[in-house]
Amino acid sequence: MKKLYRSRNNKMIAGVCAGLAVYFNIDPTIVRLAFVLLALFQGFGVLAYLILWIIVPLEGAADANLDRAHFTRVGAEMKEKAETVVHEIKKTVEEMKSKPDTPKENKEDEQNEKDPQS
């Protein structure tokens, strides 16, 4: 009998979409797009993803029981992923703040080239 697992190798966040794709024998991109669409239109995609992240065991896990140890591992994994995402967001914001505002200068240069008498 086929079992549903979160993918260890083909994951973007937690491997839920890739695991579902393997289970249903379809391309993971299709499953990812479905979750994004559900998240955008109903907000249901985020909730479904989080629930599946919690209850679906990781591929190759020794036990697939929903015991306290499983929830502890998943909670630690979620915390680590959230910290990584927050760190990446902060890094991106800092990089954006440190870059000079070049688009404005380019517009002024274009106007000067079009109308050199001003």
Phi and psi restraints in degrees (range 20) as a CNS / XPLOR table:
assign (resid 1 and name C) (resid 2 and name N)
       (resid 2 and name CA) (resid 2 and name C) 1.0 -74.8 20.0 2
assign (resid 2 and name N) (resid 2 and name CA)
       (resid 2 and name C) (resid 3 and name N) 1.0 135.6 20.0 2
assign (resid 2 and name C) (resid 3 and name N)
       (resid 3 and name CA) (resid 3 and name C) 1.0 -118.0 20.0 2
assign (resid 3 and name N) (resid 3 and name CA)
       (resid 3 and name C) (resid 4 and name N) 1.0 151.1 20.0 2
assign (resid 3 and name C) (resid 4 and name N)
       (resid 4 and name CA) (resid 4 and name C) 1.0 -92.1 20.0 2
assign (resid 4 and name N) (resid 4 and name CA)
       (resid 4 and name C) (resid 5 and name N) 1.0 126.2 20.0 2
assign (resid 4 and name C) (resid 5 and name N)
       (resid 5 and name CA) (resid 5 and name C) 1.0 -133.8 20.0 2
assign (resid 5 and name N) (resid 5 and name CA)
       (resid 5 and name C) (resid 6 and name N) 1.0 154.8 20.0 2
assign (resid 5 and name C) (resid 6 and name N)
       (resid 6 and name CA) (resid 6 and name C) 1.0 -79.7 20.0 2
assign (resid 6 and name N) (resid 6 and name CA)
       (resid 6 and name C) (resid 7 and name N) 1.0 138.3 20.0 2
assign (resid 6 and name C) (resid 7 and name N)
       (resid 7 and name CA) (resid 7 and name C) 1.0 -73.9 20.0 2
assign (resid 7 and name N) (resid 7 and name CA)
       (resid 7 and name C) (resid 8 and name N) 1.0 139.6 20.0 2
assign (resid 7 and name C) (resid 8 and name N)
       (resid 8 and name CA) (resid 8 and name C) 1.0 -88.2 20.0 2
assign (resid 8 and name N) (resid 8 and name CA)
       (resid 8 and name C) (resid 9 and name N) 1.0 -33.0 20.0 2
assign (resid 8 and name C) (resid 9 and name N)
       (resid 9 and name CA) (resid 9 and name C) 1.0 -95.4 20.0 2
assign (resid 9 and name N) (resid 9 and name CA)
       (resid 9 and name C) (resid 10 and name N) 1.0 -38.9 20.0 2
assign (resid 9 and name C) (resid 10 and name N)
       (resid 10 and name CA) (resid 10 and name C) 1.0 -107.0 20.0 2
assign (resid 10 and name N) (resid 10 and name CA)
       (resid 10 and name C) (resid 11 and name N) 1.0 58.6 20.0 2
assign (resid 10 and name C) (resid 11 and name N)
       (resid 11 and name CA) (resid 11 and name C) 1.0 -118.1 20.0 2
assign (resid 11 and name N) (resid 11 and name CA)
       (resid 11 and name C) (resid 12 and name N) 1.0 147.8 20.0 2
assign (resid 11 and name C) (resid 12 and name N)
       (resid 12 and name CA) (resid 12 and name C) 1.0 -101.5 20.0 2
assign (resid 12 and name N) (resid 12 and name CA)
       (resid 12 and name C) (resid 13 and name N) 1.0 -44.0 20.0 2
assign (resid 12 and name C) (resid 13 and name N)
       (resid 13 and name CA) (resid 13 and name C) 1.0 -119.7 20.0 2
assign (resid 13 and name N) (resid 13 and name CA)
       (resid 13 and name C) (resid 14 and name N) 1.0 -68.9 20.0 2
assign (resid 13 and name C) (resid 14 and name N)
       (resid 14 and name CA) (resid 14 and name C) 1.0 -126.5 20.0 2
assign (resid 14 and name N) (resid 14 and name CA)
       (resid 14 and name C) (resid 15 and name N) 1.0 -1.7 20.0 2
assign (resid 14 and name C) (resid 15 and name N)
       (resid 15 and name CA) (resid 15 and name C) 1.0 88.0 20.0 2
assign (resid 15 and name N) (resid 15 and name CA)
       (resid 15 and name C) (resid 16 and name N) 1.0 7.9 20.0 2
assign (resid 15 and name C) (resid 16 and name N)
       (resid 16 and name CA) (resid 16 and name C) 1.0 -65.2 20.0 2
assign (resid 16 and name N) (resid 16 and name CA)
       (resid 16 and name C) (resid 17 and name N) 1.0 -50.8 20.0 2
assign (resid 16 and name C) (resid 17 and name N)
       (resid 17 and name CA) (resid 17 and name C) 1.0 -63.6 20.0 2
assign (resid 17 and name N) (resid 17 and name CA)
       (resid 17 and name C) (resid 18 and name N) 1.0 -42.6 20.0 2
assign (resid 17 and name C) (resid 18 and name N)
       (resid 18 and name CA) (resid 18 and name C) 1.0 -65.4 20.0 2
assign (resid 18 and name N) (resid 18 and name CA)
       (resid 18 and name C) (resid 19 and name N) 1.0 -38.0 20.0 2
assign (resid 18 and name C) (resid 19 and name N)
       (resid 19 and name CA) (resid 19 and name C) 1.0 -63.9 20.0 2
assign (resid 19 and name N) (resid 19 and name CA)
       (resid 19 and name C) (resid 20 and name N) 1.0 -43.2 20.0 2
assign (resid 19 and name C) (resid 20 and name N)
       (resid 20 and name CA) (resid 20 and name C) 1.0 -63.6 20.0 2
assign (resid 20 and name N) (resid 20 and name CA)
       (resid 20 and name C) (resid 21 and name N) 1.0 -38.8 20.0 2
assign (resid 20 and name C) (resid 21 and name N)
       (resid 21 and name CA) (resid 21 and name C) 1.0 -63.6 20.0 2
assign (resid 21 and name N) (resid 21 and name CA)
       (resid 21 and name C) (resid 22 and name N) 1.0 -42.7 20.0 2
assign (resid 21 and name C) (resid 22 and name N)
       (resid 22 and name CA) (resid 22 and name C) 1.0 -64.3 20.0 2
assign (resid 22 and name N) (resid 22 and name CA)
       (resid 22 and name C) (resid 23 and name N) 1.0 -43.7 20.0 2
assign (resid 22 and name C) (resid 23 and name N)
       (resid 23 and name CA) (resid 23 and name C) 1.0 -60.9 20.0 2
assign (resid 23 and name N) (resid 23 and name CA)
       (resid 23 and name C) (resid 24 and name N) 1.0 -42.4 20.0 2
assign (resid 23 and name C) (resid 24 and name N)
       (resid 24 and name CA) (resid 24 and name C) 1.0 -94.8 20.0 2
assign (resid 24 and name N) (resid 24 and name CA)
       (resid 24 and name C) (resid 25 and name N) 1.0 1.5 20.0 2
assign (resid 24 and name C) (resid 25 and name N)
       (resid 25 and name CA) (resid 25 and name C) 1.0 57.9 20.0 2
assign (resid 25 and name N) (resid 25 and name CA)
       (resid 25 and name C) (resid 26 and name N) 1.0 50.9 20.0 2
assign (resid 25 and name C) (resid 26 and name N)
       (resid 26 and name CA) (resid 26 and name C) 1.0 -132.1 20.0 2
assign (resid 26 and name N) (resid 26 and name CA)
       (resid 26 and name C) (resid 27 and name N) 1.0 172.8 20.0 2
assign (resid 26 and name C) (resid 27 and name N)
       (resid 27 and name CA) (resid 27 and name C) 1.0 -71.3 20.0 2
assign (resid 27 and name N) (resid 27 and name CA)
       (resid 27 and name C) (resid 28 and name N) 1.0 132.4 20.0 2
assign (resid 27 and name C) (resid 28 and name N)
       (resid 28 and name CA) (resid 28 and name C) 1.0 -59.1 20.0 2
assign (resid 28 and name N) (resid 28 and name CA)
       (resid 28 and name C) (resid 29 and name N) 1.0 -28.9 20.0 2
assign (resid 28 and name C) (resid 29 and name N)
       (resid 29 and name CA) (resid 29 and name C) 1.0 -62.0 20.0 2
assign (resid 29 and name N) (resid 29 and name CA)
       (resid 29 and name C) (resid 30 and name N) 1.0 -36.8 20.0 2
assign (resid 29 and name C) (resid 30 and name N)
       (resid 30 and name CA) (resid 30 and name C) 1.0 -64.3 20.0 2
assign (resid 30 and name N) (resid 30 and name CA)
       (resid 30 and name C) (resid 31 and name N) 1.0 -43.4 20.0 2
assign (resid 30 and name C) (resid 31 and name N)
       (resid 31 and name CA) (resid 31 and name C) 1.0 -66.4 20.0 2
assign (resid 31 and name N) (resid 31 and name CA)
       (resid 31 and name C) (resid 32 and name N) 1.0 -41.8 20.0 2
assign (resid 31 and name C) (resid 32 and name N)
       (resid 32 and name CA) (resid 32 and name C) 1.0 -61.5 20.0 2
assign (resid 32 and name N) (resid 32 and name CA)
       (resid 32 and name C) (resid 33 and name N) 1.0 -44.2 20.0 2
assign (resid 32 and name C) (resid 33 and name N)
       (resid 33 and name CA) (resid 33 and name C) 1.0 -62.7 20.0 2
assign (resid 33 and name N) (resid 33 and name CA)
       (resid 33 and name C) (resid 34 and name N) 1.0 -38.0 20.0 2
assign (resid 33 and name C) (resid 34 and name N)
       (resid 34 and name CA) (resid 34 and name C) 1.0 -62.9 20.0 2
assign (resid 34 and name N) (resid 34 and name CA)
       (resid 34 and name C) (resid 35 and name N) 1.0 -42.5 20.0 2
assign (resid 34 and name C) (resid 35 and name N)
       (resid 35 and name CA) (resid 35 and name C) 1.0 -65.4 20.0 2
assign (resid 35 and name N) (resid 35 and name CA)
       (resid 35 and name C) (resid 36 and name N) 1.0 -39.6 20.0 2
assign (resid 35 and name C) (resid 36 and name N)
       (resid 36 and name CA) (resid 36 and name C) 1.0 -63.7 20.0 2
assign (resid 36 and name N) (resid 36 and name CA)
       (resid 36 and name C) (resid 37 and name N) 1.0 -45.2 20.0 2
assign (resid 36 and name C) (resid 37 and name N)
       (resid 37 and name CA) (resid 37 and name C) 1.0 -62.6 20.0 2
assign (resid 37 and name N) (resid 37 and name CA)
       (resid 37 and name C) (resid 38 and name N) 1.0 -42.1 20.0 2
assign (resid 37 and name C) (resid 38 and name N)
       (resid 38 and name CA) (resid 38 and name C) 1.0 -63.6 20.0 2
assign (resid 38 and name N) (resid 38 and name CA)
       (resid 38 and name C) (resid 39 and name N) 1.0 -36.7 20.0 2
assign (resid 38 and name C) (resid 39 and name N)
       (resid 39 and name CA) (resid 39 and name C) 1.0 -68.4 20.0 2
assign (resid 39 and name N) (resid 39 and name CA)
       (resid 39 and name C) (resid 40 and name N) 1.0 -40.0 20.0 2
assign (resid 39 and name C) (resid 40 and name N)
       (resid 40 and name CA) (resid 40 and name C) 1.0 -72.4 20.0 2
assign (resid 40 and name N) (resid 40 and name CA)
       (resid 40 and name C) (resid 41 and name N) 1.0 -40.7 20.0 2
assign (resid 40 and name C) (resid 41 and name N)
       (resid 41 and name CA) (resid 41 and name C) 1.0 -88.7 20.0 2
assign (resid 41 and name N) (resid 41 and name CA)
       (resid 41 and name C) (resid 42 and name N) 1.0 -37.4 20.0 2
assign (resid 41 and name C) (resid 42 and name N)
       (resid 42 and name CA) (resid 42 and name C) 1.0 -123.0 20.0 2
assign (resid 42 and name N) (resid 42 and name CA)
       (resid 42 and name C) (resid 43 and name N) 1.0 -15.5 20.0 2
assign (resid 42 and name C) (resid 43 and name N)
       (resid 43 and name CA) (resid 43 and name C) 1.0 78.6 20.0 2
assign (resid 43 and name N) (resid 43 and name CA)
       (resid 43 and name C) (resid 44 and name N) 1.0 -3.0 20.0 2
assign (resid 43 and name C) (resid 44 and name N)
       (resid 44 and name CA) (resid 44 and name C) 1.0 -71.2 20.0 2
assign (resid 44 and name N) (resid 44 and name CA)
       (resid 44 and name C) (resid 45 and name N) 1.0 -29.4 20.0 2
assign (resid 44 and name C) (resid 45 and name N)
       (resid 45 and name CA) (resid 45 and name C) 1.0 -60.6 20.0 2
assign (resid 45 and name N) (resid 45 and name CA)
       (resid 45 and name C) (resid 46 and name N) 1.0 -39.2 20.0 2
assign (resid 45 and name C) (resid 46 and name N)
       (resid 46 and name CA) (resid 46 and name C) 1.0 -66.7 20.0 2
assign (resid 46 and name N) (resid 46 and name CA)
       (resid 46 and name C) (resid 47 and name N) 1.0 -46.4 20.0 2
assign (resid 46 and name C) (resid 47 and name N)
       (resid 47 and name CA) (resid 47 and name C) 1.0 -62.7 20.0 2
assign (resid 47 and name N) (resid 47 and name CA)
       (resid 47 and name C) (resid 48 and name N) 1.0 -45.4 20.0 2
assign (resid 47 and name C) (resid 48 and name N)
       (resid 48 and name CA) (resid 48 and name C) 1.0 -61.5 20.0 2
assign (resid 48 and name N) (resid 48 and name CA)
       (resid 48 and name C) (resid 49 and name N) 1.0 -42.6 20.0 2
assign (resid 48 and name C) (resid 49 and name N)
       (resid 49 and name CA) (resid 49 and name C) 1.0 -62.5 20.0 2
assign (resid 49 and name N) (resid 49 and name CA)
       (resid 49 and name C) (resid 50 and name N) 1.0 -45.9 20.0 2
assign (resid 49 and name C) (resid 50 and name N)
       (resid 50 and name CA) (resid 50 and name C) 1.0 -62.4 20.0 2
assign (resid 50 and name N) (resid 50 and name CA)
       (resid 50 and name C) (resid 51 and name N) 1.0 -42.1 20.0 2
assign (resid 50 and name C) (resid 51 and name N)
       (resid 51 and name CA) (resid 51 and name C) 1.0 -63.6 20.0 2
assign (resid 51 and name N) (resid 51 and name CA)
       (resid 51 and name C) (resid 52 and name N) 1.0 -45.4 20.0 2
assign (resid 51 and name C) (resid 52 and name N)
       (resid 52 and name CA) (resid 52 and name C) 1.0 -64.5 20.0 2
assign (resid 52 and name N) (resid 52 and name CA)
       (resid 52 and name C) (resid 53 and name N) 1.0 -36.4 20.0 2
assign (resid 52 and name C) (resid 53 and name N)
       (resid 53 and name CA) (resid 53 and name C) 1.0 -59.6 20.0 2
assign (resid 53 and name N) (resid 53 and name CA)
       (resid 53 and name C) (resid 54 and name N) 1.0 -38.6 20.0 2
assign (resid 53 and name C) (resid 54 and name N)
       (resid 54 and name CA) (resid 54 and name C) 1.0 -75.6 20.0 2
assign (resid 54 and name N) (resid 54 and name CA)
       (resid 54 and name C) (resid 55 and name N) 1.0 -44.0 20.0 2
assign (resid 54 and name C) (resid 55 and name N)
       (resid 55 and name CA) (resid 55 and name C) 1.0 -93.2 20.0 2
assign (resid 55 and name N) (resid 55 and name CA)
       (resid 55 and name C) (resid 56 and name N) 1.0 -21.7 20.0 2
assign (resid 55 and name C) (resid 56 and name N)
       (resid 56 and name CA) (resid 56 and name C) 1.0 -89.0 20.0 2
assign (resid 56 and name N) (resid 56 and name CA)
       (resid 56 and name C) (resid 57 and name N) 1.0 124.5 20.0 2
assign (resid 56 and name C) (resid 57 and name N)
       (resid 57 and name CA) (resid 57 and name C) 1.0 -71.2 20.0 2
assign (resid 57 and name N) (resid 57 and name CA)
       (resid 57 and name C) (resid 58 and name N) 1.0 155.1 20.0 2
assign (resid 57 and name C) (resid 58 and name N)
       (resid 58 and name CA) (resid 58 and name C) 1.0 -72.6 20.0 2
assign (resid 58 and name N) (resid 58 and name CA)
       (resid 58 and name C) (resid 59 and name N) 1.0 142.4 20.0 2
assign (resid 58 and name C) (resid 59 and name N)
       (resid 59 and name CA) (resid 59 and name C) 1.0 -54.7 20.0 2
assign (resid 59 and name N) (resid 59 and name CA)
       (resid 59 and name C) (resid 60 and name N) 1.0 130.6 20.0 2
assign (resid 59 and name C) (resid 60 and name N)
       (resid 60 and name CA) (resid 60 and name C) 1.0 81.4 20.0 2
assign (resid 60 and name N) (resid 60 and name CA)
       (resid 60 and name C) (resid 61 and name N) 1.0 6.0 20.0 2
assign (resid 60 and name C) (resid 61 and name N)
       (resid 61 and name CA) (resid 61 and name C) 1.0 -65.8 20.0 2
assign (resid 61 and name N) (resid 61 and name CA)
       (resid 61 and name C) (resid 62 and name N) 1.0 140.8 20.0 2
assign (resid 61 and name C) (resid 62 and name N)
       (resid 62 and name CA) (resid 62 and name C) 1.0 -63.5 20.0 2
assign (resid 62 and name N) (resid 62 and name CA)
       (resid 62 and name C) (resid 63 and name N) 1.0 -39.2 20.0 2
assign (resid 62 and name C) (resid 63 and name N)
       (resid 63 and name CA) (resid 63 and name C) 1.0 -128.0 20.0 2
assign (resid 63 and name N) (resid 63 and name CA)
       (resid 63 and name C) (resid 64 and name N) 1.0 142.8 20.0 2
assign (resid 63 and name C) (resid 64 and name N)
       (resid 64 and name CA) (resid 64 and name C) 1.0 -109.9 20.0 2
assign (resid 64 and name N) (resid 64 and name CA)
       (resid 64 and name C) (resid 65 and name N) 1.0 21.7 20.0 2
assign (resid 64 and name C) (resid 65 and name N)
       (resid 65 and name CA) (resid 65 and name C) 1.0 -81.3 20.0 2
assign (resid 65 and name N) (resid 65 and name CA)
       (resid 65 and name C) (resid 66 and name N) 1.0 147.0 20.0 2
assign (resid 65 and name C) (resid 66 and name N)
       (resid 66 and name CA) (resid 66 and name C) 1.0 -91.0 20.0 2
assign (resid 66 and name N) (resid 66 and name CA)
       (resid 66 and name C) (resid 67 and name N) 1.0 66.7 20.0 2
assign (resid 66 and name C) (resid 67 and name N)
       (resid 67 and name CA) (resid 67 and name C) 1.0 -100.1 20.0 2
assign (resid 67 and name N) (resid 67 and name CA)
       (resid 67 and name C) (resid 68 and name N) 1.0 -178.9 20.0 2
assign (resid 67 and name C) (resid 68 and name N)
       (resid 68 and name CA) (resid 68 and name C) 1.0 -60.9 20.0 2
assign (resid 68 and name N) (resid 68 and name CA)
       (resid 68 and name C) (resid 69 and name N) 1.0 -38.6 20.0 2
assign (resid 68 and name C) (resid 69 and name N)
       (resid 69 and name CA) (resid 69 and name C) 1.0 -64.0 20.0 2
assign (resid 69 and name N) (resid 69 and name CA)
       (resid 69 and name C) (resid 70 and name N) 1.0 -38.8 20.0 2
assign (resid 69 and name C) (resid 70 and name N)
       (resid 70 and name CA) (resid 70 and name C) 1.0 -61.6 20.0 2
assign (resid 70 and name N) (resid 70 and name CA)
       (resid 70 and name C) (resid 71 and name N) 1.0 -48.1 20.0 2
assign (resid 70 and name C) (resid 71 and name N)
       (resid 71 and name CA) (resid 71 and name C) 1.0 -65.3 20.0 2
assign (resid 71 and name N) (resid 71 and name CA)
       (resid 71 and name C) (resid 72 and name N) 1.0 -33.7 20.0 2
assign (resid 71 and name C) (resid 72 and name N)
       (resid 72 and name CA) (resid 72 and name C) 1.0 -65.7 20.0 2
assign (resid 72 and name N) (resid 72 and name CA)
       (resid 72 and name C) (resid 73 and name N) 1.0 -44.7 20.0 2
assign (resid 72 and name C) (resid 73 and name N)
       (resid 73 and name CA) (resid 73 and name C) 1.0 -63.1 20.0 2
assign (resid 73 and name N) (resid 73 and name CA)
       (resid 73 and name C) (resid 74 and name N) 1.0 -45.5 20.0 2
assign (resid 73 and name C) (resid 74 and name N)
       (resid 74 and name CA) (resid 74 and name C) 1.0 -65.5 20.0 2
assign (resid 74 and name N) (resid 74 and name CA)
       (resid 74 and name C) (resid 75 and name N) 1.0 -40.3 20.0 2
assign (resid 74 and name C) (resid 75 and name N)
       (resid 75 and name CA) (resid 75 and name C) 1.0 -61.7 20.0 2
assign (resid 75 and name N) (resid 75 and name CA)
       (resid 75 and name C) (resid 76 and name N) 1.0 -41.7 20.0 2
assign (resid 75 and name C) (resid 76 and name N)
       (resid 76 and name CA) (resid 76 and name C) 1.0 -65.7 20.0 2
assign (resid 76 and name N) (resid 76 and name CA)
       (resid 76 and name C) (resid 77 and name N) 1.0 -40.2 20.0 2
assign (resid 76 and name C) (resid 77 and name N)
       (resid 77 and name CA) (resid 77 and name C) 1.0 -63.2 20.0 2
assign (resid 77 and name N) (resid 77 and name CA)
       (resid 77 and name C) (resid 78 and name N) 1.0 -43.9 20.0 2
assign (resid 77 and name C) (resid 78 and name N)
       (resid 78 and name CA) (resid 78 and name C) 1.0 -63.7 20.0 2
assign (resid 78 and name N) (resid 78 and name CA)
       (resid 78 and name C) (resid 79 and name N) 1.0 -41.9 20.0 2
assign (resid 78 and name C) (resid 79 and name N)
       (resid 79 and name CA) (resid 79 and name C) 1.0 -63.0 20.0 2
assign (resid 79 and name N) (resid 79 and name CA)
       (resid 79 and name C) (resid 80 and name N) 1.0 -44.2 20.0 2
assign (resid 79 and name C) (resid 80 and name N)
       (resid 80 and name CA) (resid 80 and name C) 1.0 -62.3 20.0 2
assign (resid 80 and name N) (resid 80 and name CA)
       (resid 80 and name C) (resid 81 and name N) 1.0 -43.7 20.0 2
assign (resid 80 and name C) (resid 81 and name N)
       (resid 81 and name CA) (resid 81 and name C) 1.0 -65.3 20.0 2
assign (resid 81 and name N) (resid 81 and name CA)
       (resid 81 and name C) (resid 82 and name N) 1.0 -41.3 20.0 2
assign (resid 81 and name C) (resid 82 and name N)
       (resid 82 and name CA) (resid 82 and name C) 1.0 -63.2 20.0 2
assign (resid 82 and name N) (resid 82 and name CA)
       (resid 82 and name C) (resid 83 and name N) 1.0 -41.8 20.0 2
assign (resid 82 and name C) (resid 83 and name N)
       (resid 83 and name CA) (resid 83 and name C) 1.0 -63.7 20.0 2
assign (resid 83 and name N) (resid 83 and name CA)
       (resid 83 and name C) (resid 84 and name N) 1.0 -38.4 20.0 2
assign (resid 83 and name C) (resid 84 and name N)
       (resid 84 and name CA) (resid 84 and name C) 1.0 -64.2 20.0 2
assign (resid 84 and name N) (resid 84 and name CA)
       (resid 84 and name C) (resid 85 and name N) 1.0 -44.7 20.0 2
assign (resid 84 and name C) (resid 85 and name N)
       (resid 85 and name CA) (resid 85 and name C) 1.0 -64.4 20.0 2
assign (resid 85 and name N) (resid 85 and name CA)
       (resid 85 and name C) (resid 86 and name N) 1.0 -44.1 20.0 2
assign (resid 85 and name C) (resid 86 and name N)
       (resid 86 and name CA) (resid 86 and name C) 1.0 -61.8 20.0 2
assign (resid 86 and name N) (resid 86 and name CA)
       (resid 86 and name C) (resid 87 and name N) 1.0 -42.0 20.0 2
assign (resid 86 and name C) (resid 87 and name N)
       (resid 87 and name CA) (resid 87 and name C) 1.0 -61.7 20.0 2
assign (resid 87 and name N) (resid 87 and name CA)
       (resid 87 and name C) (resid 88 and name N) 1.0 -43.6 20.0 2
assign (resid 87 and name C) (resid 88 and name N)
       (resid 88 and name CA) (resid 88 and name C) 1.0 -64.2 20.0 2
assign (resid 88 and name N) (resid 88 and name CA)
       (resid 88 and name C) (resid 89 and name N) 1.0 -39.3 20.0 2
assign (resid 88 and name C) (resid 89 and name N)
       (resid 89 and name CA) (resid 89 and name C) 1.0 -65.0 20.0 2
assign (resid 89 and name N) (resid 89 and name CA)
       (resid 89 and name C) (resid 90 and name N) 1.0 -45.8 20.0 2
assign (resid 89 and name C) (resid 90 and name N)
       (resid 90 and name CA) (resid 90 and name C) 1.0 -60.4 20.0 2
assign (resid 90 and name N) (resid 90 and name CA)
       (resid 90 and name C) (resid 91 and name N) 1.0 -42.7 20.0 2
assign (resid 90 and name C) (resid 91 and name N)
       (resid 91 and name CA) (resid 91 and name C) 1.0 -61.7 20.0 2
assign (resid 91 and name N) (resid 91 and name CA)
       (resid 91 and name C) (resid 92 and name N) 1.0 -44.6 20.0 2
assign (resid 91 and name C) (resid 92 and name N)
       (resid 92 and name CA) (resid 92 and name C) 1.0 -63.8 20.0 2
assign (resid 92 and name N) (resid 92 and name CA)
       (resid 92 and name C) (resid 93 and name N) 1.0 -42.5 20.0 2
assign (resid 92 and name C) (resid 93 and name N)
       (resid 93 and name CA) (resid 93 and name C) 1.0 -63.7 20.0 2
assign (resid 93 and name N) (resid 93 and name CA)
       (resid 93 and name C) (resid 94 and name N) 1.0 -43.4 20.0 2
assign (resid 93 and name C) (resid 94 and name N)
       (resid 94 and name CA) (resid 94 and name C) 1.0 -63.1 20.0 2
assign (resid 94 and name N) (resid 94 and name CA)
       (resid 94 and name C) (resid 95 and name N) 1.0 -40.0 20.0 2
assign (resid 94 and name C) (resid 95 and name N)
       (resid 95 and name CA) (resid 95 and name C) 1.0 -64.8 20.0 2
assign (resid 95 and name N) (resid 95 and name CA)
       (resid 95 and name C) (resid 96 and name N) 1.0 -38.8 20.0 2
assign (resid 95 and name C) (resid 96 and name N)
       (resid 96 and name CA) (resid 96 and name C) 1.0 -67.7 20.0 2
assign (resid 96 and name N) (resid 96 and name CA)
       (resid 96 and name C) (resid 97 and name N) 1.0 -37.4 20.0 2
assign (resid 96 and name C) (resid 97 and name N)
       (resid 97 and name CA) (resid 97 and name C) 1.0 -67.6 20.0 2
assign (resid 97 and name N) (resid 97 and name CA)
       (resid 97 and name C) (resid 98 and name N) 1.0 -34.9 20.0 2
assign (resid 97 and name C) (resid 98 and name N)
       (resid 98 and name CA) (resid 98 and name C) 1.0 -81.5 20.0 2
assign (resid 98 and name N) (resid 98 and name CA)
       (resid 98 and name C) (resid 99 and name N) 1.0 -16.8 20.0 2
assign (resid 98 and name C) (resid 99 and name N)
       (resid 99 and name CA) (resid 99 and name C) 1.0 -78.1 20.0 2
assign (resid 99 and name N) (resid 99 and name CA)
       (resid 99 and name C) (resid 100 and name N) 1.0 140.2 20.0 2
assign (resid 99 and name C) (resid 100 and name N)
       (resid 100 and name CA) (resid 100 and name C) 1.0 -70.5 20.0 2
assign (resid 100 and name N) (resid 100 and name CA)
       (resid 100 and name C) (resid 101 and name N) 1.0 156.4 20.0 2
assign (resid 100 and name C) (resid 101 and name N)
       (resid 101 and name CA) (resid 101 and name C) 1.0 -84.3 20.0 2
assign (resid 101 and name N) (resid 101 and name CA)
       (resid 101 and name C) (resid 102 and name N) 1.0 83.4 20.0 2
assign (resid 101 and name C) (resid 102 and name N)
       (resid 102 and name CA) (resid 102 and name C) 1.0 -79.4 20.0 2
assign (resid 102 and name N) (resid 102 and name CA)
       (resid 102 and name C) (resid 103 and name N) 1.0 -29.0 20.0 2
assign (resid 102 and name C) (resid 103 and name N)
       (resid 103 and name CA) (resid 103 and name C) 1.0 -58.8 20.0 2
assign (resid 103 and name N) (resid 103 and name CA)
       (resid 103 and name C) (resid 104 and name N) 1.0 -35.6 20.0 2
assign (resid 103 and name C) (resid 104 and name N)
       (resid 104 and name CA) (resid 104 and name C) 1.0 -64.8 20.0 2
assign (resid 104 and name N) (resid 104 and name CA)
       (resid 104 and name C) (resid 105 and name N) 1.0 -43.4 20.0 2
assign (resid 104 and name C) (resid 105 and name N)
       (resid 105 and name CA) (resid 105 and name C) 1.0 -62.9 20.0 2
assign (resid 105 and name N) (resid 105 and name CA)
       (resid 105 and name C) (resid 106 and name N) 1.0 -39.6 20.0 2
assign (resid 105 and name C) (resid 106 and name N)
       (resid 106 and name CA) (resid 106 and name C) 1.0 -63.6 20.0 2
assign (resid 106 and name N) (resid 106 and name CA)
       (resid 106 and name C) (resid 107 and name N) 1.0 -38.7 20.0 2
assign (resid 106 and name C) (resid 107 and name N)
       (resid 107 and name CA) (resid 107 and name C) 1.0 -64.7 20.0 2
assign (resid 107 and name N) (resid 107 and name CA)
       (resid 107 and name C) (resid 108 and name N) 1.0 -41.1 20.0 2
assign (resid 107 and name C) (resid 108 and name N)
       (resid 108 and name CA) (resid 108 and name C) 1.0 -65.0 20.0 2
assign (resid 108 and name N) (resid 108 and name CA)
       (resid 108 and name C) (resid 109 and name N) 1.0 -40.3 20.0 2
assign (resid 108 and name C) (resid 109 and name N)
       (resid 109 and name CA) (resid 109 and name C) 1.0 -62.4 20.0 2
assign (resid 109 and name N) (resid 109 and name CA)
       (resid 109 and name C) (resid 110 and name N) 1.0 -41.6 20.0 2
assign (resid 109 and name C) (resid 110 and name N)
       (resid 110 and name CA) (resid 110 and name C) 1.0 -64.3 20.0 2
assign (resid 110 and name N) (resid 110 and name CA)
       (resid 110 and name C) (resid 111 and name N) 1.0 -39.9 20.0 2
assign (resid 110 and name C) (resid 111 and name N)
       (resid 111 and name CA) (resid 111 and name C) 1.0 -66.7 20.0 2
assign (resid 111 and name N) (resid 111 and name CA)
       (resid 111 and name C) (resid 112 and name N) 1.0 -39.2 20.0 2
assign (resid 111 and name C) (resid 112 and name N)
       (resid 112 and name CA) (resid 112 and name C) 1.0 -65.7 20.0 2
assign (resid 112 and name N) (resid 112 and name CA)
       (resid 112 and name C) (resid 113 and name N) 1.0 -35.2 20.0 2
assign (resid 112 and name C) (resid 113 and name N)
       (resid 113 and name CA) (resid 113 and name C) 1.0 -69.9 20.0 2
assign (resid 113 and name N) (resid 113 and name CA)
       (resid 113 and name C) (resid 114 and name N) 1.0 -36.6 20.0 2
assign (resid 113 and name C) (resid 114 and name N)
       (resid 114 and name CA) (resid 114 and name C) 1.0 -73.1 20.0 2
assign (resid 114 and name N) (resid 114 and name CA)
       (resid 114 and name C) (resid 115 and name N) 1.0 -39.4 20.0 2
assign (resid 114 and name C) (resid 115 and name N)
       (resid 115 and name CA) (resid 115 and name C) 1.0 -128.8 20.0 2
assign (resid 115 and name N) (resid 115 and name CA)
       (resid 115 and name C) (resid 116 and name N) 1.0 79.0 20.0 2
assign (resid 115 and name C) (resid 116 and name N)
       (resid 116 and name CA) (resid 116 and name C) 1.0 -69.2 20.0 2
assign (resid 116 and name N) (resid 116 and name CA)
       (resid 116 and name C) (resid 117 and name N) 1.0 -13.8 20.0 2
assign (resid 116 and name C) (resid 117 and name N)
       (resid 117 and name CA) (resid 117 and name C) 1.0 -81.5 20.0 2
assign (resid 117 and name N) (resid 117 and name CA)
       (resid 117 and name C) (resid 118 and name N) 1.0 -13.5 20.0 2
